[in-house]
Amino acid sequence: MSIFLTVSFHFLLLTSFIGSQSSAQSQLTCLEILTAKSGPKVGESDRHGPLPSQGTLESSSGRFKRVLQKLGIDRNAAKKDGSNSQTSESLLLLAIQNQFKVLDRLSDDNLFVGTKNWGDLPTSVRNVLESIPGLNEVQRESLLSQISNTSVVSGKSRSFKFLIELGLYRKETWINLISNFNESFSTPEARLSEYYLPFLAQNMPESLRNEVLIVLGGQYRSLRKSEDFTPYGPKREVDLYFKWLLRGDLLINREMAQGKSPSDAFEAYILEVQKYILPENGIAFTEIMEILRTVQSSIPRGKVDLLGMIVPRVIYVGGSVPNGRGFLATSDLDLSSRFPFMDLERDYIEKSIISKVKSRYQAPRFFTHIGGEPLSLWQNLHPVVIRVTPDGLEMLVFDPKNRVDKRPKYITYRLE
């Protein structure tokens, strides 16, 4: 009873506070007030375990404990009293219902309008959504049953409800989103889910994660690379899903922590990807390594004196091929170098690589070009980039949580 009175008292105070605001946009949700607008940190832990020598950051359950402390509720005391302590989802349900009311008063646009990244969403929306993946299975099912019966009015509320269902790992919502990705790619729901992926990946049930990757992987070869004259299309969006749900960076680092060689860890990652992206006519691990050695053998040895500076010849290989999803019949080889090649040298290297790969693999459409793309471009889509010099091959493994607008953060492993 005392717990109920305490929650009711705080709820009345909260309702009074919300009602005193002059506009709907200035209203704060329960969860936003209780968490002082502090977003959670994404944990390291997932199906491949934590990164070596790095502890996990604050979990969503840790946030719930702080929420309860601010309410003055002692969960242990509640359990001793024999009361049903489902406080976490109760608080979230209160916050969600209040947020529906706020969003229904706003324009009928969906949440994606004017939203370019996760930080553009309203703070109150983010706080609720970031907390949902921390619920356990029983709490998720309880909250989902209550949310499913909630009627919403505006486009913003419908978008919010869709994101909540993703966060509660409702299977039907996930499968409807990804079943025909060439068509659903450009919808507001698909774009919003992209922003939510880093949080959704933390605690996704293994069975759902596996099914989502199977559905997406089965479509991969038929997906468009670009859309509306831009280089970003459905296939690139699916690359993002694989980056967050498969977490190749953690897999590789885990293999290394277990004493495997960089080459074995690289192969384990390729095989994991190709469990989902069908390997028929794809590029096997041994072929990937042969292609990388072909790039290496095509680079003239030695360094170049560039206006008094001794500059090494370095080429980076990124994209689909070193990440296990390339097909010789349709894929090109993405190369980049910040080294200022003379046109003659660039032309020689490109032609050398193309002729060797075409003759070795009977791939008449194979093509490559040395561009100047920054590593951050590939970091946004894939965990692995290969650095090639005349003297060796190095695997760069990127941390996906590192912001793309910052200096790329990666671990270097020498392959050979």
N, C-alpha and C positions, 0 to 999 in steps of 0.2 A: 504493500500500500504506500509506504513512504517513497519507494522508487517511482510509483505512478504519480504521486503528488509532486515530486521534484521535477519529473519530466513535464507534467502539465503546467507547472508554474513557469518553467523556462519557455515552454511553448507559447504561453499567454504573453510573456514579455516579448518574445520574438515576434508574435503576430502584431502586437501593439507597435513595435518598432517598424515593421514592414508597412503597416497601415498608415504610418505618419509620413511616409515619403511622398513627395509631390508628383513624381512621374514613375511609370512602370519601369523605365530603363534604369532608374536609380535604385531599384529594390534589390536587396541581397537575399540569397537563400539561407536556410538554416545552416547548411553545411559550409557555405562561404563564410558566415560569421564565425562559426566554431573553429574553422581552420585558418582564419585570418588571411585568406587568399593565398595560402602557400601551396603550390602544386607539389605532387609527390615526385620523388626521384625514382627513375626506372631501375628496378633491381636487375642484377646480373643473372640471377638463377633462372634456369629453364631446363629443357629436356637434356641438355648436354652438360649441366652442372655449372657452377660459377667459374669465372675466369681464374686461372692459377694465381695464387698469392693476392687475390682481391676478395674482400668480404662483400656480402650483399648489403645494399643500401636499405634505407627504411622501407618496409613493406606496407601494403595497404592496411593490413591488420594492425600494424603499429600506429597508423594514423587513427584507426578506430579507438584504440586505447586512449590516445590523447583527446579524442572527441569526448569519450565518456568521462575522462577526468575533468574536462571543462564543464560538463554537465553536473559534476559532483556525484556520479554514479559509481558505486563499487561493485564490479561484476562478480567478484568472489563472494561478497556478502549476499548478493542476489542469488547466487547458486546455493549458498548455505540455507537461505530461506526457502529453497525449493521452488522459487519462481522461475518462469520460463524466460531465460535470458537470450532473447533474439534481438538484442539492442542494435546491433550493427545494421541489419536490413531495415529495422524500424526507423532509425535515424535517416537512412538513405531514402526510404519511402516518403518520409515527411519532406525531405529536401526536394525529391523528384516531383511530388504533387504540387508543391509550392512553385517550382520552376515551370511546370505546365501552365499554371495560372498566369505567371509573368509573361511567358512567351505568347499565350493566347491573346494578350492585350496588345501585342506588337503587330507589325505588318505581317501580311500573309506570306511573305517570301520565306524560302527555306533557309536553313542556317548556312548553306554554302554560299549564298549571295554575299559578295564582298569579303569572302574568307579565302585567304591565300595560304595560310598555315594554321597549325593548332593554336598558336597564341592569339589569333584573330577571333577565335570563338569567345563568347562572354565568359568571364572568369567563373561565374556561378555554374555555368554549364560544364566547364572543364573540371571544376572541383568534384562535381557529382560523378562524371564519367570516369575520371581517373581513380576514383575510389571503388567503383563497382568490381573490377577484376580481382580485388582482394577478398571477396566473399567466398566462403566455402560452398560446396555443391548444394547442401541443404538450404543454405541462406539464399543462394541464387534461385533455386526452384521456388522458394516461398515468395521472393520478390517478383519473379517473373509472372507467377500466377496472378498477383495483384496488379501489376502493370498492364497485363494483357487485357484486363477489364476496364482500363482507364480510357475514357473517350477524350479525344483532343480535337481542337478546332483549327488552329492556324497551321500554315506550312512549316513554321519554325518548330512547333510542338511535334508535328509528325516526324520531322527530321530528328528531333531530340529522342523521341520514342524509338525510332529505328536504331540510333546509336546505343541506347540503353539495352535493346535486345541483342545487339552485337556483343556488348560488354557482359551480358548474362549468358553468352554462348548459346543462344537459341539456334538450334541446328537449321530449322527451316529458313530463318532470316539469312544465315550465312550462305546456304545453298542457293537460295533465290538470287542473292547478290552476284554470285560468281558463275552460275551455270552457263550463261551465254555472255562471256566477257567482252566480245567484240561489240555487242549492243549495249551492255550495261556500263561499260567503261566510262562514258562521258556523263553519267547521271550524277546528280548531287550526292546521292547515297554512296556511290563508289568513291568519290573524291573525299567525302567526310571520313569514310572508313580508312582511307590512306593515312590521314592525320592521326587516327586513333590506334593504328597498328602497333606502335611501340608499347602501348599499355595493354592492348588485347593479347599480345604475344606472351606476356608474363606468366599467366596462369591458365592458358587455354587447355582444356582437357585433351589428352593425347589422341583419343579417338577422333575428336573433331578436327584437330590439327592435321592428322593424317588424311582424313577425308577431304578437307579443303585443298591440301597440296595435290592429292590425286586428281580432283576435278580440274584444278588450274593447270596441272602438268599435262593432262590429256588434251587440253586445248592449245598448248603453247605453240606448236608448229603452225597452227592456222591463224594465230592472232596477228593483227597488223602492228608493224613497228611504229608507224607514225599516224597522225590524225590531223586533218585540216591544215595541211602544209606545215606542220610542226614536227620536230623529231621525237615527240612524246606521244605514244599511242598505247593501246591495250597491252601489248607485249611488255613494254617498259613498266607498266603498272603491275603486272604479274611478277616481274623481277623484284619489285618492292615487297610484294607479299612473301616471296621466297626468302628475301633477305631477312625479314623479321620473324617469319614462322619457322624457317629451317635453321637459322643462325649458324651459318657455315663458319663464322669466325670462332665461335665457342667450340664447335666440333674440332676444328684444326688445333686450337690451343689445348683442348683436352687431350687429343692424341699426342701432342708434343709433351704434355705433362706426364703422360704414361710411358714416356721413353721411346716413342716412335720417331723415326727419321722424318725430316721435312717432306721428303718424297712420299713416304707412306701416309702421312697426315693429309697431304694434298690429294692423294688417290682416294682416301676415305671420304673426303668431301665430295669429290667428283662422283663417286659411286652413290652417295646419299642423294645428290641432286638427281641422278639418273634413275633412281627408284621411282621418281614421280614424272620427270620429263622423259618420255619414252625414248630409249636409246637406239631404236631401229634406224639404221643409216646415220646415227649420230657419231660424234667424234669420241672415241674411247680414250681412256687415260693415256695409254701408250702412244696413241696418235697425237694427242695434245702435246706430249713431251717431244715427239719428233718434230712437230710444227715449231715449237719453241726453239729447238736446236737448229732448225732451218733458218729462223730469224737470226739466231746468233751467228751462224756461219756466213750469213750475208752481210754482216757488218764489217767494214774494213778494220783491221787491227790498228792499234796505236791511238795516240791522242792528237789533237789538232791545236796548233798555236793560233789562237784567235785574238788578234790585236794585242799580243803579248801575254794572253792568258792561255794556259794549257787546259784544254777542255776535253773530257772523255766522251767517247761516243756511247750514248745510252738510248735505248728504245724501250718504251713501256707497252706491254700487251695487256689489254683489258677487254671488257665486254663479255660476249657469250662464250667464246671458245675456251678461255682459261677458267670459266665457271661452269663447265660441264653441260652446256645447253646449246652447243653449236652443231650445225648440220652442214657438211661440206657442199651439199647440193644448193644450199640457199644462203649460208652465212658468209659474211666477209670477215676479215681479220682486222680488228681494231688496234691500230698502232698509233702511238703518240711519242713525240720527242720535243723537248725544249731546246735541244741542240740545234744550232743554226746550220743545217745542212746546206751545202752548195747544191743547186738544182741538179747538177750532173750526178752527184753522189746519192741524193735522194732517189733519183730515177733509177740508178743502178740497183740500189737495195730493194726497192719495190719490185722491179722486174725479176730480180734474182729469186725473191721469195715466191712470187706468183708462179714462175716457171717450174720451180722445184716441187711445189705443192701440187700443181696441176698434173705433172708427170708422175708423181708418186701415188696420188690418190684418184686419178682419173676424174678430176673435178673441173670441168671446162668453164664453169661460171665463177670459180674462186677468184676473189679480188681482195686487194689490200691497198691502203694508202697511209702514209705517215702524216698525221695531222699534228696539231699543237694543243690538243685538249688537255686541260688541267686534270690532275688526279682526282680532284673533288667531283668531277663529272661522273667518273666511274664509281667512286665511293658511294654516291647516292643510290646506285643500283645493285652493286655486287660487293661481296667481301674480299675478293682476290684480284690483284693486279700483279703481273710478272714484270720484273725489271731485268732487261737483257743487255749485257755488255759482251764484248769479244771474249771476256775472261770467265763468264759465268752467268747463271740464272738465279735470281732471288725472288722469293714469294713474299709479297706485301699483303698482310692480312689486316683489313680495316675494321675499326670499331664502329658499328652503325650508329651508335649514340652520339658520336662526335658530330657537331653541327657542320653542315656542308660549307657554310660561309666562314668557317674557321680553318686554320691550317690542318690538313688531313693528319689523322692520328692512326698509326699502323705499327704492327710488329713485323720485323724482317726476318725471314728464314732463308738460308741459302740452300737451294735445291741441288745444285751441282756446279 
